């Protein structure tokens, strides 16, 4: 049997030592990487970008960058809601009726709500939803707004014409057409009125904030041209109407867009106002709905006070 060379045994020992050292270094590297990964937490899911994972909805969410250290969106919402409730108690005093309020800062998403899920007869503010439905239907069908419908829209929004609203209510397909469009616009709790009684549509503060977001932000089933058109009509109301609703919260130099109205109902009054108003460089969506007032004057006074209180709460705390 052939014997190995005398130096062969010493070479094998050196090789073994080299392998041992190499594997030890590799194992230490793997353990170190695993520890770092565990401390950092899981990364984005496969195929999910950082931008997608941090995107927020304009309504009901809050910008984490705006919050003080240790504050969560839920805590901020709770604090804003409590401050709004306190401000409304101070502003309304002993005036008795059913009233709900909501205000959203479109820049941060911060929202303050007071009884936002309660239902109210829409009255004149239903005009904004009717026009949004008309614009959505025309865009989906690939047609432009007709001259006739444009004239009716101006009469309905700018001059508060109930006759024009009734004709456009027919044009959108009454309750069936409004319900279909509202689903696309994410108005989930609005109940269209039966038959021709468009002003008896039932709605909530939460849904009206969503409608304003559909008009004022890009998170919408409406395209830019349609959003600009409707807000433009709502902005023209300032020339024809007293500033008793949402516009009461604006200064003389502040831009705003509004839809409002009141409705006599069974000897009592329904009064509401929705709109977009600028405040200290922020664009705010404001909704005040109310009913069961003994007079239109009492309801108008209360809605005015509530809108001012809501804007002040958001300006101070957003």
C-alpha positions in Angstrom: 0.0 0.0 0.0 1.3 3.4 -1.0 2.0 5.7 2.0 1.1 9.4 1.9 3.9 11.9 1.8 5.2 13.0 5.2 3.8 16.6 4.8 0.2 15.5 3.8 -1.1 15.2 7.4 -0.1 18.7 8.4 -1.8 20.2 5.3 -5.1 18.5 6.2 -5.1 20.0 9.7 -4.6 23.5 8.3 -7.4 23.1 5.8 -9.7 22.0 8.6 -8.8 25.0 10.7 -9.5 27.3 7.8 -13.0 25.8 7.2 -13.8 26.0 10.9 -12.9 29.7 11.0 -14.8 30.4 7.8 -18.0 28.7 9.0 -17.8 30.4 12.4 -17.6 33.8 10.7 -20.6 33.0 8.4 -22.7 31.8 11.3 -22.0 35.0 13.3 -23.0 37.1 10.3 -26.3 35.3 9.9 -27.1 35.6 13.6 -26.3 39.3 13.5 -28.5 40.0 10.5 -31.4 38.1 12.1 -31.2 40.0 15.3 -31.2 43.4 13.5 -34.2 42.3 11.4 -36.1 41.2 14.4 -35.5 44.6 16.1 -36.5 46.6 13.0 -39.8 44.8 12.6 -41.4 43.5 9.4 -40.9 45.4 6.2 -43.6 46.2 3.6 -45.5 43.3 2.1 -44.3 42.0 -1.2 -45.2 44.4 -4.0 -46.4 47.1 -1.6 -44.6 50.4 -1.8 -44.0 52.7 1.1 -46.2 55.4 -0.5 -49.1 53.0 -0.8 -48.7 51.7 2.8 -48.9 55.3 4.2 -51.7 56.6 2.0 -54.8 57.9 4.0 -58.4 58.6 3.1 -59.4 62.2 3.3 -62.3 61.6 5.7 -61.9 60.1 9.2 -58.1 59.8 9.1 -55.5 62.1 10.6 -52.0 63.0 9.5 -49.5 61.4 11.9 -46.9 64.1 11.0 -49.2 66.7 12.6 -49.7 64.9 16.0 -47.8 65.7 19.2 -45.5 62.9 20.4 -47.5 60.1 22.0 -50.8 61.1 20.4 -52.7 58.6 18.2 -55.3 59.6 15.5 -58.0 58.0 17.7 -57.0 60.2 20.7 -56.8 63.3 18.6 -60.3 62.6 17.1 -61.7 62.0 20.6 -60.2 65.3 21.9 -61.5 67.3 18.9 -64.9 65.8 19.3 -65.0 66.7 23.0 -63.9 70.3 22.2 -66.5 70.6 19.5 -69.3 69.4 21.9 -68.2 71.9 24.5 -68.0 74.7 22.0 -71.5 73.9 20.7 -72.9 73.9 24.3 -71.4 77.3 24.8 -72.6 78.7 21.5 -76.1 77.4 21.5 -76.9 77.8 25.2 -80.5 76.7 26.0 -81.7 76.6 22.4 -83.5 73.3 22.0 -83.7 71.3 18.7 -81.8 68.4 17.1 -78.5 69.5 15.7 -75.4 67.7 14.3 -72.1 69.2 13.2 -68.9 68.1 11.4 -65.7 69.8 10.3 -62.7 68.4 8.4 -59.3 70.0 7.6 -58.5 68.7 4.0 -54.8 69.2 4.5 -54.4 67.0 7.6 -57.6 64.9 7.5 -58.3 66.0 11.1 -62.1 65.7 11.8 -64.3 66.8 14.6 -67.8 65.4 14.8 -70.9 65.9 16.9 -73.8 63.4 16.4 -72.5 62.7 12.9 -74.6 59.5 12.3 -78.0 61.1 13.1 -80.4 61.4 10.1 -82.0 64.7 9.0 -84.3 65.8 6.2 -81.9 67.4 3.7 -84.1 70.3 2.6 -82.3 72.7 0.3 -78.8 71.2 0.8 -80.0 68.1 -1.2 -79.3 70.3 -4.3 -75.6 69.8 -4.0 -76.1 66.0 -4.1 -78.5 66.2 -7.0 -76.0 68.2 -9.0 -73.1 65.9 -8.1 -75.3 63.0 -9.3 -76.0 64.7 -12.6 -72.4 65.5 -13.3 -71.4 61.9 -12.4 -74.0 60.4 -14.7 -73.0 62.7 -17.6 -69.3 61.9 -17.2 -69.9 58.1 -17.0 -72.1 58.3 -20.1 -69.4 60.3 -22.0 -71.6 63.4 -22.5 -71.3 67.0 -21.7 -73.6 68.9 -19.4 -76.4 70.3 -21.7 -77.1 74.1 -21.8 -80.6 73.4 -20.4 -79.2 71.4 -17.4 -76.5 74.0 -16.8 -79.1 76.7 -16.6 -81.2 74.7 -14.2 -78.1 73.9 -12.1 -77.4 77.6 -11.8 -80.9 78.4 -10.8 -80.9 75.5 -8.3 -77.6 76.3 -6.6 -77.2 80.0 -7.0 -80.8 81.1 -6.5 -82.2 78.2 -4.5 -84.9 77.4 -7.1 -87.0 74.4 -6.0 -88.5 74.2 -9.4 -85.1 73.8 -11.0 -84.1 71.2 -8.4 -87.3 69.2 -9.2 -86.5 69.1 -12.9 -82.9 68.0 -12.3 -84.3 65.4 -9.8 -86.3 64.0 -12.7 -83.3 64.2 -15.0 -81.1 62.0 -12.7 -83.8 59.4 -12.3 -85.2 60.5 -9.0 -84.4 58.3 -6.0 -83.0 55.4 -8.1 -80.5 57.7 -9.9 -79.4 59.4 -6.7 -78.9 56.1 -4.9 -76.7 54.8 -7.7 -74.6 58.0 -7.8 -74.3 58.2 -4.1 -72.8 54.7 -4.0 -70.1 55.8 -6.4 -69.6 59.0 -4.3 -69.4 56.9 -1.1 -72.4 58.4 0.6 -73.5 55.3 2.4 -76.2 56.5 4.7 -78.2 58.9 2.6 -81.8 57.8 1.9 -83.2 59.3 -1.3 -86.8 60.7 -1.0 -89.6 58.7 -2.7 -91.3 60.2 -5.8 -90.8 63.8 -6.6 -90.2 65.0 -3.0 -86.4 65.5 -3.4 -86.1 67.8 -0.4 -87.2 65.0 1.9 -84.0 63.0 1.2 -82.6 61.9 4.5 -78.9 62.3 5.2 -76.2 62.6 7.9 -73.3 64.9 8.7 -70.8 62.1 7.9 -72.3 61.7 4.4 -72.4 65.4 3.7 -68.7 65.7 4.7 -68.0 62.9 2.2 -69.9 64.8 -0.5 -67.8 67.9 0.2 -64.7 65.8 0.1 -65.9 64.5 -3.3 -66.1 68.1 -4.5 -62.9 69.5 -2.8 -60.4 66.7 -3.1 -59.0 64.4 -5.8 -60.3 61.3 -3.9 -63.5 61.4 -5.9 -65.6 59.7 -8.5 -66.0 63.2 -10.0 -63.3 64.5 -12.3 -61.5 67.8 -11.8 -63.7 69.8 -14.3 -66.9 68.6 -12.6 -65.6 69.4 -9.1 -64.5 72.8 -10.2 -67.8 73.5 -11.9 -70.0 72.6 -8.9 -67.8 74.4 -6.4 -67.8 77.4 -8.7 -71.6 77.5 -8.5 -71.6 77.1 -4.8 -69.1 80.0 -4.5 -71.4 82.3 -6.4 -74.1 82.0 -3.7 -72.1 84.6 -1.7 -73.5 87.3 -4.1 -77.1 86.4 -3.6 -77.6 85.2 -0.1 -77.0 86.5 3.5 -74.1 84.9 5.3 -76.0 82.9 7.9 -74.7 79.3 7.5 -71.1 78.1 6.8 -70.2 81.5 5.2 -70.7 83.2 8.6 -67.5 81.5 9.7 -65.5 83.2 6.9 -64.1 86.7 7.0 -64.8 89.3 4.3 -61.6 88.3 2.5 -62.1 84.5 2.7 -63.2 82.3 -0.1 -66.0 79.9 0.5 -68.6 77.7 -1.3 -71.9 76.8 0.2 -75.3 75.1 -0.2 -77.9 75.8 2.4 -81.6 76.1 3.0 -84.5 75.6 5.4 -87.7 73.6 5.1 -91.0 74.0 6.9 -92.1 70.6 8.1 -95.2 69.8 10.2 -95.2 73.2 11.8 -91.4 73.0 12.6 -88.3 74.0 10.6 -85.4 72.0 9.1 -82.3 74.2 8.7 -79.0 73.1 7.2 -75.8 74.4 5.7 -72.8 72.7 4.1 -69.7 74.3 2.5 -66.0 74.8 2.1 -64.3 77.7 3.8 -60.7 78.9 4.1 -59.3 79.6 7.6 -55.7 80.6 8.3 -54.6 79.0 5.1 -56.5 75.8 5.7 -59.4 74.5 3.6 -62.2 73.3 5.9 -65.2 71.2 5.1 -68.1 72.2 7.3 -71.6 70.7 7.8 -74.4 71.7 10.1 -77.7 69.9 10.0 -80.6 70.6 12.3 -84.4 70.2 12.6 -87.4 70.7 14.9 -87.0 74.5 15.3 -90.1 76.5 16.2 -89.2 79.1 13.6 -86.9 79.5 10.6 -85.2 82.5 12.3 -84.3 80.4 15.4 -82.8 77.6 13.2 -80.8 80.0 11.1 -79.4 81.7 14.2 -78.4 78.4 15.7 -76.8 77.0 12.5 -74.8 80.2 12.1 -73.5 79.9 15.7 -72.7 76.2 15.2 -70.7 76.8 12.0 -68.6 79.5 13.6 -67.9 77.3 16.7 -66.9 74.4 14.5 -64.4 76.4 12.5 -62.9 77.9 15.6 -62.4 74.5 17.1 -60.6 73.2 14.1 -58.5 76.3 13.7 -57.3 76.0 17.3 -56.7 72.3 17.4 -55.9 70.9 13.9 
